[in-house]
């Protein structure tokens, strides 16, 4: 029987192949950490929305040439994590 990590890795690989972006390097731990932070700092449904919006923002930045894929994703994760931390601290 596969572990949760193996199942998740297979799923990410399948998604990347389906979207024809198999060469993209995903920091799965960072994305999952952001989802967890958003779920706890805001409300649980914020997790998928936060990761989707961060990924979309990263895609826009990379697609427009503003940053490489890696830099765009790191930046988007950083912005979203900062906002979630502020939300958790009650800062707006």
N, C-alpha and C positions, 0 to 999 in steps of 0.2 A: 504494500500500500504506500502511495506517495505521501510525503509530508505536505503540510500546508504551503511551505516555501516552494517546494517543487511544483505543486499545482499552480501556484501564483506565477512562477517563472514560465511555465508552459503557457499559461493564459496570456501573459504579456507578450511572449514570443508570437503566439497566434494572432493577437491584435496587431502587432507591428507588421507582420507579414500580410495580413488582410488589408491594411492601409498602405501597403507598399513602402514602408519606412523601416524595414528590418535592420538597417544600419544604425538607426538611432539608439544612442546609449541612454538608458533610463536609470535614474537613481531611485529605484523603487523604495528604498528605505526613507529617503527624503520626502517623497510624495506621500507615503503612508504616514509619516510623522506630521506633515502638514494637515492631512485629513483628520488625524487624531486631535491635533491642537484645535482645529476649527470646530470639530464636534463637541469638544469640551468647553471651549471658550465662548462659543456662540450658541448653537443648538445642533443636535445630531445631524439633521439634514443639511447643515452648512458644509459638511465634509465633502460630499461629491461635487457640490456647486463650487466650492472654493478651489478644488483641484482642477475642475474643468476650466474655470475662468483663468486660473494661473497658467494652465497649459495653452489656452487660447491666446492669452497675452504674450506668452513666450513664442508661440507660433507666428504671431503678427510681427514681433520684433525680429525674429530670425528671417522670416519671409521677406521683410522689407529691407533686409541688409543692415539693420541697426546693430545687430550682434550675431555672433555665431550661435548655433543651436545650444551649446553648453552654457554659454554666458547668458543667453536669453532665459533659459530655464532656471539657472541659479538665481538670476535677478528676480524673476517672477515668484519663485519660492520664497525668497527673502522678503519681498514686499508683502506677500500674503501672510507669512509667519509673523512679521512685525505687526500687521493689523490684528491678527488673532491674539497676539500677546497684549496689545493695547486693549482689546475687547475684554480679555480675561481680567485685566487690571482695572477695568472700569474707566479707562481713559478714552475720550472720543475727540 
